[in-house]
Amino acid sequence: MPIRAALAALAALLLTVSVSLLLSSPPAGAVPGWSWPVEGEVLTGYRNGDDPYAGGQHRGIDIAAEAGAPVGAAAAGTVRFAGVAGSSGLTVSVRTSDGALDTSYLHLSAVAVRVGEKVDAGQRLGAVGTSGRRSAEAPHLHFGVRDAGSRHAYHDPLSYLPPPAPRAAPEPPRVPVPIAEPAPVPVAPAPVRAPDPVRVPAGRRVRLPAERRVRVPAARRFR
């Protein structure tokens, strides 16, 4: 009996620990401590092949955002570069705290950090813009992840970021409620007052005008 009780207690403890680990573990495709640098829809995904010089590659993701929107560090680290980087425009590069990766933020409109500065995850690095190549005319953030110090060993940023928060369902269109016209109010015609009768004092005669005869001359003859 004591052995069974001990086994039951051990099983309950293992179940509790397993549930705690499951609830505290990050979602699939996410690395603890990482967050999205800016909220928005991914316009262009990651495309990179074995040949670093092949055409049609996109070594990062483009995230749609309004011009001037704040850009935060996806992971804590140290700023390695902050300035203009050719066709990439205003760029900030941050090496992660473990020294394993470099994160890059391109096409900014402003930079809020300097080289050597240590930043926390989510700390503002700059603002979304359109600096750099002509393809950046629409405001967006190009976010890239590569091995520290490497020029070609890029990784898909989505494998480090948590899944984006689900968007709220759009509100149903509002149908205007028809306003009923007010019922006509019946208007009663004003009563017509009869004229007051002519009162003749008692004992007084009222003389009505007599008929007048009009004399018509006889027809006259003309010769």
C-alpha positions in Angstrom: 0.0 0.0 0.0 2.7 2.6 0.8 4.5 1.7 -2.5 1.3 2.3 -4.4 0.7 5.6 -2.7 4.3 6.6 -3.4 4.0 5.7 -7.1 0.7 7.6 -7.4 2.3 10.7 -5.8 5.3 10.4 -8.2 3.0 10.1 -11.2 1.0 13.2 -10.1 4.3 15.1 -9.6 5.5 14.1 -13.1 2.2 15.2 -14.6 2.4 18.5 -12.9 5.9 19.2 -14.1 5.1 18.1 -17.7 2.1 20.5 -17.8 4.2 23.3 -16.4 6.9 22.8 -19.0 4.3 22.6 -21.8 2.7 25.9 -20.7 5.9 27.7 -20.2 7.6 26.5 -23.5 7.6 29.0 -26.4 5.5 28.3 -29.4 6.9 26.3 -32.3 9.2 28.3 -34.4 10.1 30.8 -31.7 13.3 31.4 -29.7 12.9 32.6 -26.1 13.6 36.3 -25.7 12.9 37.1 -29.4 10.0 39.4 -30.5 8.9 41.0 -33.7 10.8 44.2 -34.5 7.6 45.9 -35.8 4.0 44.8 -36.1 2.7 44.2 -39.6 2.1 41.8 -42.4 5.0 40.0 -44.1 5.1 41.3 -47.6 8.0 39.2 -48.9 9.3 36.0 -47.3 12.7 34.6 -47.0 14.3 33.0 -50.2 17.9 31.9 -50.1 19.7 29.1 -51.9 23.1 27.4 -51.7 24.6 29.9 -54.2 24.9 33.2 -52.4 25.3 35.0 -55.7 22.2 33.5 -57.4 19.5 35.9 -58.5 16.0 36.1 -57.0 17.1 35.6 -53.4 15.7 37.5 -50.5 17.8 37.2 -47.4 15.3 38.3 -44.9 11.6 39.3 -44.6 9.9 42.5 -45.5 7.3 43.6 -42.9 4.7 46.2 -43.9 4.5 49.2 -41.5 3.6 52.9 -41.6 6.4 55.3 -42.1 7.8 56.5 -38.8 6.6 53.4 -36.9 9.1 52.5 -34.1 11.5 49.6 -34.8 12.5 47.5 -31.8 15.4 45.1 -31.3 14.2 41.5 -32.0 16.7 40.2 -29.5 19.0 41.7 -26.9 22.6 42.4 -27.9 25.1 45.1 -28.9 24.9 47.5 -31.8 27.6 46.7 -34.3 26.6 49.2 -37.1 24.3 52.2 -37.3 24.3 54.3 -40.5 23.9 54.2 -44.2 24.8 50.9 -45.9 24.5 51.6 -49.7 21.3 50.4 -51.3 20.1 49.2 -47.9 19.7 52.8 -46.7 19.8 53.6 -43.0 20.7 50.3 -41.3 21.2 49.1 -37.8 23.0 45.8 -37.1 22.8 44.1 -33.6 24.9 41.1 -32.5 22.9 39.0 -30.1 24.0 38.7 -26.5 25.3 35.2 -27.0 27.5 36.4 -29.9 26.0 33.8 -32.3 23.9 35.9 -34.6 23.7 39.3 -36.3 20.3 40.9 -36.8 19.9 43.6 -39.4 17.2 46.3 -39.8 17.1 48.0 -43.2 15.5 51.0 -45.0 15.0 53.0 -41.8 14.0 56.7 -41.7 15.8 57.4 -38.5 18.4 55.7 -36.1 18.0 56.0 -32.3 21.2 54.0 -31.2 24.9 54.2 -31.7 27.7 51.7 -32.2 28.7 49.9 -29.1 25.4 50.5 -27.3 23.8 47.5 -25.5 20.1 47.1 -26.2 17.3 45.0 -24.7 14.8 43.1 -26.7 12.1 45.5 -27.9 14.2 48.6 -27.3 13.8 51.2 -30.0 16.5 51.2 -32.7 14.9 53.6 -35.2 11.9 54.2 -37.3 10.4 52.6 -40.4 11.2 54.4 -43.7 12.0 54.1 -47.4 15.7 54.8 -47.5 17.9 52.9 -49.8 16.9 51.2 -53.1 13.9 52.3 -55.2 12.1 49.1 -54.3 11.7 50.5 -50.8 9.4 53.3 -52.0 6.6 51.7 -49.9 7.4 52.0 -46.2 8.5 48.6 -44.7 11.2 47.0 -42.6 13.6 44.5 -44.1 14.7 42.3 -41.2 17.5 39.7 -41.6 19.3 37.2 -39.4 22.7 35.7 -40.2 25.6 34.0 -38.4 27.7 36.5 -36.5 30.4 37.9 -38.8 29.3 36.0 -41.9 28.3 37.7 -45.1 26.3 34.8 -46.6 25.1 32.4 -43.8 21.6 33.8 -43.5 18.6 32.2 -41.8 14.9 32.5 -42.1 13.9 35.1 -39.5 10.5 33.4 -39.0 12.3 30.5 -37.4 13.3 32.8 -34.5 10.2 35.0 -34.2 7.1 33.9 -32.3 3.9 33.4 -34.4 2.2 36.7 -35.1 -0.8 37.5 -33.0 -4.0 36.6 -34.7 -5.9 39.5 -36.2 -9.2 40.5 -34.8 -12.1 39.6 -37.0 -13.4 42.6 -38.9 -16.5 44.2 -37.5 -19.7 43.4 -39.5 -21.0 46.3 -41.6 -23.5 48.5 -39.8 -26.9 48.5 -41.4 -28.6 51.8 -40.8 -31.9 51.4 -39.1 -34.7 52.9 -41.1 -36.4 55.7 -39.4 -40.2 55.5 -39.6 -42.0 58.6 -40.8 -44.2 60.1 -38.2 -47.9 59.4 -38.6 -49.9 62.4 -39.8 -51.7 64.2 -37.1 -55.4 64.7 -38.0 -56.3 68.4 -37.9 -59.9 69.2 -37.3 -61.2 72.1 -39.3 -61.9 75.2 -37.3 -65.6 75.6 -36.6 -67.4 78.2 -38.7 -69.3 80.5 -36.5 -72.8 81.4 -37.7 -73.5 85.1 -37.8 -75.4 86.6 -35.0 -79.1 87.1 -35.7 -80.3 90.7 -36.2 -82.1 91.7 -33.2 -85.0 94.1 -33.5 -86.1 95.8 -30.4 -89.6 95.0 -29.4 -92.3 97.5 -30.5 -90.1 99.0 -33.2 -90.9 98.8 -36.8 -88.3 98.2 -39.4 -89.0 99.9 -42.7 -87.8 98.0 -45.6 -87.0 99.9 -48.8 -90.0 99.8 -51.2 -89.7 98.7 -54.7 -88.7 101.3 -57.1 -90.1 101.4 -60.5 -87.9 102.4 -63.3 -89.7 104.0 -66.2 -88.4 102.9 -69.5 -89.1 105.3 -72.4 -91.0 104.0 -75.3 -89.2 103.1 -78.4 -88.5 106.0 -80.6 -89.0 105.9 -84.3 -86.5 107.3 -86.7 -87.5 108.5 -90.1 
